[in-house]
Amino acid sequence: MSSNTTTKYDDKELKRLISEASNKYKLPVAYIKILLKRSIIHLPLTPNDEIVLNAFSKTYADTKLLRISLKKFNKKTRQSLIENPDLNTIEQYIYTRLYNAKKQGLIITVYQILNELNKYYGVNINNKRTVYYFIKRTRLIKERIRKKLKKQISSR
């Protein structure tokens, strides 16, 4: 979140305010967090922020607008958005890295991925919890890729 958003509130209060905005405007919590992070809205919500959220709530998930928005992406990118909506930026990197390597017949270890995450995203690989999280996510992503490639082979 932006510094002016997080400095005023503790985590519990911040979560409550975000959840209230999410419920009031029928938008996902993740959507509200992105708007806060990009400083499009601020907490506490001002009348202008409420106008913005009201506009977003009316246009969010509108298929006509979504179709127009997606037009600017190529087919491969649109397919990736559909297949992996749950992956954050780092997980998208892991997915793409592993998928491309698998298609080329290369083997990439989890520790290679961790080193790359440290290099490109500044992920602290000395923190055991962080390492455990990314090892677990990488294994899940590898399994997802195996299933996708197996499905592609069987559909030929």
C-alpha positions in Angstrom: 0.0 0.0 0.0 1.1 3.6 -0.3 2.9 5.0 2.7 0.1 7.4 3.6 -2.3 4.5 3.7 -0.4 2.1 5.9 1.2 4.5 8.4 -2.2 5.6 9.8 -3.6 2.2 10.5 -2.4 -1.0 12.1 -2.8 -4.2 10.0 -6.1 -5.2 11.7 -7.7 -1.8 11.1 -6.4 -1.7 7.5 -7.8 -5.1 6.7 -11.2 -4.0 8.2 -11.3 -0.8 6.1 -10.4 -2.7 2.9 -12.9 -5.4 3.6 -15.7 -2.8 4.3 -14.9 -1.0 1.0 -14.8 -4.4 -0.8 -18.3 -5.3 0.6 -19.8 -1.9 0.0 -18.7 -1.6 -3.6 -18.9 -5.4 -4.4 -15.2 -5.5 -5.5 -12.6 -8.1 -4.6 -10.3 -7.2 -1.7 -7.3 -7.7 -4.1 -8.8 -5.1 -6.4 -9.1 -2.5 -3.6 -5.5 -3.3 -2.5 -4.3 -2.6 -6.0 -6.2 0.7 -6.2 -4.6 1.7 -2.8 -1.1 0.6 -3.8 -1.4 2.7 -7.0 -2.7 5.6 -5.0 -5.9 5.7 -7.0 -7.8 5.7 -3.8 -6.8 6.4 -0.2 -7.9 5.5 3.3 -10.0 6.8 4.8 -12.1 7.1 1.7 -12.8 10.6 0.5 -15.9 11.5 -1.5 -13.7 11.4 -4.6 -12.5 7.9 -3.7 -16.1 6.8 -3.3 -17.0 8.2 -6.8 -14.0 6.2 -8.2 -15.0 3.0 -6.4 -18.6 3.5 -7.5 -17.5 3.8 -11.1 -15.2 0.8 -10.8 -18.0 -1.3 -9.3 -20.3 -0.5 -12.2 -17.7 -1.4 -14.8 -16.0 -4.3 -13.0 -16.5 -7.6 -14.8 -18.6 -6.0 -17.6 -18.0 -8.4 -20.4 -18.1 -5.7 -23.1 -15.5 -3.6 -21.4 -13.4 -6.6 -20.5 -13.4 -7.7 -24.2 -12.2 -4.3 -25.2 -9.5 -4.3 -22.5 -8.3 -7.7 -23.5 -8.0 -6.8 -27.2 -4.7 -5.1 -26.6 -3.1 -8.3 -25.5 -2.0 -11.1 -27.9 -3.7 -14.5 -27.8 -0.9 -16.1 -25.8 -1.1 -13.4 -23.1 -4.9 -13.7 -22.9 -4.7 -17.5 -22.6 -2.1 -17.1 -19.8 -4.4 -14.7 -17.9 -7.3 -17.2 -18.2 -5.2 -20.2 -17.2 -3.4 -18.6 -14.3 -5.5 -15.9 -12.7 -4.3 -16.8 -9.2 -0.6 -16.3 -9.7 1.1 -13.1 -8.5 4.0 -11.5 -10.3 6.7 -13.7 -8.9 4.6 -16.8 -9.3 4.0 -15.8 -12.9 7.7 -15.6 -13.4 8.2 -19.0 -11.9 5.5 -20.5 -14.1 6.9 -18.9 -17.3 10.4 -19.9 -16.5 9.5 -23.5 -15.7 7.1 -23.9 -18.6 9.6 -22.6 -21.2 12.4 -24.8 -19.7 10.1 -27.9 -19.8 9.2 -27.2 -23.4 12.9 -27.0 -24.3 13.7 -30.2 -22.3 15.7 -28.3 -19.7 15.7 -29.2 -16.0 15.5 -26.3 -13.5 15.9 -27.0 -9.8 13.9 -25.2 -7.1 17.2 -23.7 -5.9 18.0 -22.2 -9.3 14.5 -20.6 -9.2 15.2 -19.3 -5.6 18.5 -17.8 -6.7 16.8 -16.1 -9.7 14.0 -14.8 -7.4 16.7 -13.3 -5.2 18.5 -11.8 -8.1 15.5 -10.3 -10.0 12.9 -9.7 -7.2 15.1 -9.3 -4.1 13.5 -12.4 -2.4 15.3 -13.1 0.9 16.6 -16.6 0.4 18.1 -16.6 3.9 14.6 -16.6 5.5 13.5 -20.2 6.1 9.8 -19.4 5.9 10.2 -17.6 2.6 12.3 -20.4 1.1 9.7 -23.0 2.3 6.9 -20.9 0.8 8.6 -20.7 -2.6 9.7 -24.3 -2.6 6.1 -25.3 -2.0 4.7 -22.9 -4.6 7.3 -24.0 -7.2 6.4 -27.6 -6.7 2.7 -26.8 -7.2 3.4 -24.8 -10.3 5.6 -27.6 -11.7 2.6 -30.0 -11.2 0.3 -27.6 -12.9 2.7 -27.4 -15.9 3.0 -31.3 -16.0 -0.8 -31.5 -16.2 -1.1 -28.9 -18.8 1.6 -30.5 -21.0 0.1 -33.9 -20.6 -3.3 -32.6 -21.6 -1.8 -30.9 -24.7 -0.1 -34.2 -25.7 -3.3 -36.3 -25.2 -5.4 -33.8 -27.1 -3.3 -34.2 -30.3 
